[in-house]
Amino acid sequence: MRNENEIWKIINSYPLVMYLIEEGEYKSNELYEKLQEIEKLVYPSRENDYVRVYSYLFCPVKVKKEIKYVPIVLIYLKCFDEYEIRILDKKIVIKKGESDELDKKVKSLVYRLYEFVKLQHDNPVLIDIELIDKHYATGWVKRKYVVKPEITKEEAREVWNAYKDNLKNTLPSEEITLRDYLEVTKIIYEALGLDTSADLKSLYLKYADGRDCGMMDLPLDDAKAFKEWLHTESNCGGHSFEITRGGLHTYGIHLYPPDERKRYIVSAGDYYVSYYKAVKELIKRKIPFIASDLKFTLKYLTGEVKLRVNELDNLFLWVSYYDVIRKDKIEWDEFREVEYRRGNSCRHLHA
């Protein structure tokens, strides 16, 4: 096995605190050429007409007096003649040219990466998941190993069975008035413990997203006017049916008017605890509705949903390694190191 002194020499020669590196674009012929040199030592993991992708390269770091490795993806963008360095979701772009100020951390990163790639090319060491800095590894973990579940599996079964039983209820017609809609909205506000002392329209304006596409201009008791608005103006690009306000990148609870099934439709957005409370209250009041996200919500609140570790998934459900309580329960992704150009296969891409 390689003498660790060589790796320590690389780490000490190029000081770097990995988490302090910020995203950005940098012009540097020096760093651009170093990344070119890396390309000469490794084969692309995949390549097409637009990019060459190298995953994974590894950068050595010091973690509690031990050597660990951070997985890095290097991408060459052919159309732009520039490189991207990816560290989880962080992106650093290196272009040709010279800038007035070159971030010292980025320079240390590129040099440390280059020197280690050279070592791996000449005298490789097997890097498995135990040698990866877990703050930069990715994987999956059940939510119950991150936080205490909000409900038990027995409670989840009871709510699910009550919901299925409630599905036998339907409205007399799919046509409703604005008052009908806002009365159900008020029930959800009550379930969430909000102050509901104001009139129906005021409650909506207080708690909903607010982009109502003109819904609040409708008369309360005119079913024909509501139907006409629903089929003409409700899709103006607003969030008419987002009855609880979300955040910058999140959505609140949505209450949709009945469709041909003669039931309201309620979706969770990104607020599963609130959604659970709303669903229970609607069941209690025997309101005909379809809970499109209930099965997932029950799985989420019992802790059985798997969360992405250290990176976002398509539902924005993720957790950092630091916050996982039962770290032994993480199912780590496999990291397959790039293939190195050795022997007669070693050639220059940019010759």
Buried (B, 14 or more C-beta within 10 A) or exposed (E): EEEEEBBEEBBEEBEBEBEEBEEEEBBBEEBBBBBBEBBBBBBBBEEEEEBBBBBBBBBBBBBEEEBBBBBBBBBBBEEEEBBBBBBBEBBBBBBEEEEEEBBEBBBBBBBBBBBBBBBBBEEEBEBEEEBBBBBBBBBBBBBBBBEEBBBEEEBBEEBBEEBEEBBEEEBEEBBBBBBBBBBBBBBBBBBBEBEBEBEBBEBBEBBBBBEBBEBBEBEBEBBEBBBEBBEEBBEEEBBBBBBBBBEEEEBBBBBBBBEEBBBBBBBBBBBBBBBBBBBBBBBEEEBBBBBBBBEBBBBBBBBBBBBBBBBEEEEEBBBEBEEBEEEEEBEBBEBEBBEBBEEEEEEEBEE
